[in-house]
Amino acid sequence: MPSAPAGCSASDSTSGVNSCVLNNGYGTTVGSHSIVATATDYAGNSATDSLDYTVKAWTLTGFYQPSI
């Protein structure tokens, strides 16, 4: 099943969100990945958050007799 690409969302109740940008760290290949999102409001304030994740290799362990 294909996965949805990473997205970015933010909220700001005073000046409003001007932008929310992700780095290009999103990946589906085996290994470690890091996504960094930076949100900026119209007043020029910004905040950054990150997510680290690991894609593991699929290991087929064999087939088993069906249980009755």
C-alpha angles and dihedrals in degrees: 000000000000117000126229116252117255117271137198130223134167140170134212121180096196115044099001132239115295098182145349114198132183125206116233094258094115111116142160098198120109111276142050122323135180128202120197122193123194121192123192127190128211090260090062097253116137138192130193131203131176140201125200120198140164128222108211127208118256110246117197108212100186142268126291132208111259114253118237 
